[in-house]
Amino acid sequence: MAIPGRATALRWPAIAAGVVALAIVFARLGVPTPPLFAGFAAGLAFALLAGWRLDLPRPAAVLSQAVIGVTVGGYLQSSTLREVASNAVAVVVVCVVLVGLLIAINW
């Protein structure tokens, strides 16, 4: 693995600072799971606006997905799970239709 250059090394803290700032704003606005949505928003903004790439090493990508899973799991409430379970057929139908549409669009 190549050692990142100084410019690349400085980009990570800048992105992290942006995520933290957005998470604070989202928390004050009452957005659910502020760190999760802040990461999504910052990542989307970076992908659309930055003129450069920032590759994430595989171990870091796997770790970040684990953190997202734990964050989402931490916000789940038993009442939410009961509601989803009581509408399981509708949830499954919507998921299957959505996956079908996505496959059809990308065909």
Rosetta constraint file for C-alpha pairs under 8 A:
AtomPair CA 4 CA 8 HARMONIC 5.85 0.50
AtomPair CA 4 CA 9 HARMONIC 6.18 0.50
AtomPair CA 5 CA 9 HARMONIC 6.17 0.50
AtomPair CA 6 CA 10 HARMONIC 6.21 0.50
AtomPair CA 7 CA 11 HARMONIC 6.40 0.50
AtomPair CA 8 CA 12 HARMONIC 7.02 0.50
AtomPair CA 8 CA 54 HARMONIC 7.30 0.50
AtomPair CA 9 CA 13 HARMONIC 7.67 0.50
AtomPair CA 10 CA 14 HARMONIC 6.63 0.50
AtomPair CA 11 CA 15 HARMONIC 6.22 0.50
AtomPair CA 12 CA 16 HARMONIC 6.13 0.50
AtomPair CA 13 CA 17 HARMONIC 5.97 0.50
AtomPair CA 14 CA 18 HARMONIC 6.28 0.50
AtomPair CA 15 CA 19 HARMONIC 6.29 0.50
AtomPair CA 15 CA 42 HARMONIC 7.34 0.50
AtomPair CA 16 CA 20 HARMONIC 6.23 0.50
AtomPair CA 17 CA 21 HARMONIC 6.09 0.50
AtomPair CA 18 CA 22 HARMONIC 6.10 0.50
AtomPair CA 18 CA 42 HARMONIC 6.68 0.50
AtomPair CA 19 CA 23 HARMONIC 6.02 0.50
AtomPair CA 19 CA 35 HARMONIC 7.39 0.50
AtomPair CA 19 CA 38 HARMONIC 5.35 0.50
AtomPair CA 19 CA 39 HARMONIC 5.48 0.50
AtomPair CA 19 CA 42 HARMONIC 5.85 0.50
AtomPair CA 20 CA 24 HARMONIC 6.29 0.50
AtomPair CA 20 CA 35 HARMONIC 7.42 0.50
AtomPair CA 20 CA 38 HARMONIC 7.40 0.50
AtomPair CA 21 CA 25 HARMONIC 6.37 0.50
AtomPair CA 22 CA 26 HARMONIC 5.94 0.50
AtomPair CA 22 CA 34 HARMONIC 7.88 0.50
AtomPair CA 22 CA 35 HARMONIC 7.92 0.50
AtomPair CA 22 CA 38 HARMONIC 5.17 0.50
AtomPair CA 22 CA 42 HARMONIC 7.67 0.50
AtomPair CA 23 CA 27 HARMONIC 5.96 0.50
AtomPair CA 23 CA 34 HARMONIC 4.91 0.50
AtomPair CA 23 CA 35 HARMONIC 4.93 0.50
AtomPair CA 23 CA 36 HARMONIC 7.97 0.50
AtomPair CA 23 CA 37 HARMONIC 7.48 0.50
AtomPair CA 23 CA 38 HARMONIC 4.99 0.50
AtomPair CA 23 CA 39 HARMONIC 7.90 0.50
AtomPair CA 24 CA 28 HARMONIC 6.29 0.50
AtomPair CA 24 CA 34 HARMONIC 7.38 0.50
AtomPair CA 25 CA 29 HARMONIC 6.24 0.50
AtomPair CA 26 CA 30 HARMONIC 6.17 0.50
AtomPair CA 26 CA 31 HARMONIC 5.21 0.50
AtomPair CA 26 CA 34 HARMONIC 5.24 0.50
AtomPair CA 26 CA 37 HARMONIC 7.92 0.50
AtomPair CA 26 CA 38 HARMONIC 7.13 0.50
AtomPair CA 27 CA 31 HARMONIC 5.79 0.50
AtomPair CA 27 CA 32 HARMONIC 7.60 0.50
AtomPair CA 27 CA 33 HARMONIC 7.90 0.50
AtomPair CA 27 CA 34 HARMONIC 5.36 0.50
AtomPair CA 30 CA 34 HARMONIC 7.99 0.50
AtomPair CA 32 CA 37 HARMONIC 7.98 0.50
AtomPair CA 33 CA 37 HARMONIC 6.44 0.50
AtomPair CA 33 CA 71 HARMONIC 7.71 0.50
AtomPair CA 33 CA 72 HARMONIC 7.51 0.50
AtomPair CA 33 CA 75 HARMONIC 7.05 0.50
AtomPair CA 34 CA 38 HARMONIC 5.82 0.50
AtomPair CA 35 CA 39 HARMONIC 6.13 0.50
AtomPair CA 36 CA 40 HARMONIC 6.39 0.50
AtomPair CA 36 CA 68 HARMONIC 6.87 0.50
AtomPair CA 36 CA 71 HARMONIC 7.25 0.50
AtomPair CA 36 CA 72 HARMONIC 7.84 0.50
AtomPair CA 37 CA 41 HARMONIC 5.97 0.50
AtomPair CA 38 CA 42 HARMONIC 5.93 0.50
AtomPair CA 39 CA 43 HARMONIC 5.90 0.50
AtomPair CA 40 CA 44 HARMONIC 6.03 0.50
AtomPair CA 41 CA 45 HARMONIC 6.06 0.50
AtomPair CA 42 CA 46 HARMONIC 5.99 0.50
AtomPair CA 43 CA 47 HARMONIC 6.06 0.50
AtomPair CA 44 CA 48 HARMONIC 6.17 0.50
AtomPair CA 45 CA 49 HARMONIC 5.76 0.50
AtomPair CA 45 CA 50 HARMONIC 7.75 0.50
AtomPair CA 46 CA 50 HARMONIC 5.18 0.50
AtomPair CA 56 CA 60 HARMONIC 6.39 0.50
AtomPair CA 56 CA 61 HARMONIC 6.18 0.50
AtomPair CA 57 CA 61 HARMONIC 6.31 0.50
AtomPair CA 58 CA 62 HARMONIC 6.22 0.50
AtomPair CA 59 CA 63 HARMONIC 6.13 0.50
AtomPair CA 60 CA 64 HARMONIC 6.01 0.50
AtomPair CA 61 CA 65 HARMONIC 6.29 0.50
AtomPair CA 62 CA 66 HARMONIC 6.36 0.50
AtomPair CA 63 CA 67 HARMONIC 6.27 0.50
AtomPair CA 64 CA 68 HARMONIC 6.23 0.50
AtomPair CA 65 CA 69 HARMONIC 6.23 0.50
AtomPair CA 66 CA 70 HARMONIC 6.24 0.50
AtomPair CA 67 CA 71 HARMONIC 6.04 0.50
AtomPair CA 68 CA 72 HARMONIC 6.12 0.50
AtomPair CA 69 CA 73 HARMONIC 6.00 0.50
AtomPair CA 70 CA 74 HARMONIC 5.97 0.50
AtomPair CA 71 CA 75 HARMONIC 6.61 0.50
AtomPair CA 72 CA 76 HARMONIC 6.59 0.50
AtomPair CA 76 CA 80 HARMONIC 6.78 0.50
AtomPair CA 76 CA 81 HARMONIC 7.44 0.50
AtomPair CA 77 CA 81 HARMONIC 6.55 0.50
AtomPair CA 78 CA 82 HARMONIC 6.16 0.50
AtomPair CA 79 CA 83 HARMONIC 6.19 0.50
AtomPair CA 80 CA 84 HARMONIC 6.24 0.50
AtomPair CA 81 CA 85 HARMONIC 6.05 0.50
AtomPair CA 82 CA 86 HARMONIC 6.10 0.50
AtomPair CA 83 CA 87 HARMONIC 6.48 0.50
AtomPair CA 84 CA 88 HARMONIC 5.85 0.50
AtomPair CA 84 CA 91 HARMONIC 7.23 0.50
AtomPair CA 87 CA 91 HARMONIC 6.25 0.50
AtomPair CA 88 CA 92 HARMONIC 6.07 0.50
AtomPair CA 89 CA 93 HARMONIC 6.13 0.50
AtomPair CA 90 CA 94 HARMONIC 6.12 0.50
AtomPair CA 91 CA 95 HARMONIC 6.18 0.50
AtomPair CA 92 CA 96 HARMONIC 6.09 0.50
AtomPair CA 93 CA 97 HARMONIC 6.09 0.50
AtomPair CA 94 CA 98 HARMONIC 6.00 0.50
AtomPair CA 95 CA 99 HARMONIC 6.13 0.50
AtomPair CA 96 CA 100 HARMONIC 6.05 0.50
AtomPair CA 97 CA 101 HARMONIC 6.10 0.50
AtomPair CA 98 CA 102 HARMONIC 6.17 0.50
AtomPair CA 99 CA 103 HARMONIC 6.14 0.50
AtomPair CA 100 CA 104 HARMONIC 6.11 0.50
AtomPair CA 101 CA 105 HARMONIC 6.02 0.50
AtomPair CA 102 CA 106 HARMONIC 6.22 0.50
AtomPair CA 103 CA 107 HARMONIC 5.98 0.50
